[in-house]
Amino acid sequence: MSRRPPIELRSGTKVIFGPDRRVGELVRPSPNGEEWLVKDRFGKFWVATNRIVLADEETATH
């Protein structure tokens, strides 16, 4: 497994998350910085930072 460089996460950034590769938007980080609150059309979810992929990064790799 290759290590990716850390990504800069900011509120409002479009990301891909979850096992079904949903697209959402970052809302805010958790107090400890290990998760981000991500909102999409189904609601808001806490997602671990290592499970978040920038939407632009995903389209660039395919």
C-alpha positions in Angstrom: 0.0 0.0 0.0 1.5 3.3 -1.0 1.4 6.3 1.3 -0.2 9.4 -0.1 1.1 12.8 1.0 -1.3 14.5 3.4 -4.0 16.5 1.8 -5.2 19.9 2.9 -8.8 19.8 4.0 -11.0 22.9 4.2 -14.6 23.5 4.8 -16.6 23.5 1.5 -14.2 21.2 -0.3 -15.8 18.5 -2.5 -14.7 15.0 -1.4 -15.5 11.4 -2.1 -16.1 9.1 0.9 -17.6 5.9 2.0 -17.7 2.4 0.5 -20.2 3.5 -2.2 -17.9 6.4 -3.2 -20.4 9.2 -2.5 -19.6 12.8 -3.2 -20.1 15.2 -0.4 -18.8 18.5 1.0 -16.6 19.1 4.1 -18.4 21.0 6.9 -16.0 21.1 9.8 -13.2 19.0 11.5 -13.7 17.2 14.8 -12.0 18.7 17.9 -9.2 16.2 17.7 -8.7 16.6 13.9 -9.1 12.8 13.2 -12.5 13.1 11.5 -14.4 15.6 9.3 -18.2 16.2 9.2 -19.2 15.6 5.6 -22.6 16.4 4.2 -24.3 15.0 1.2 -27.8 14.6 -0.1 -28.5 11.9 2.6 -27.3 13.9 5.6 -24.2 14.5 7.6 -21.6 11.9 8.6 -18.3 11.8 10.5 -15.6 10.4 8.3 -12.0 9.5 9.2 -9.5 11.8 7.5 -7.7 8.7 6.0 -11.0 7.7 4.3 -11.5 11.0 2.5 -10.4 11.6 -1.1 -10.6 15.0 -2.8 -13.1 14.9 -5.7 -10.6 16.5 -8.0 -7.9 14.0 -7.0 -10.2 11.1 -7.8 -11.1 12.3 -11.3 -7.5 13.0 -12.1 -6.5 9.4 -11.4 -9.1 7.9 -13.7 
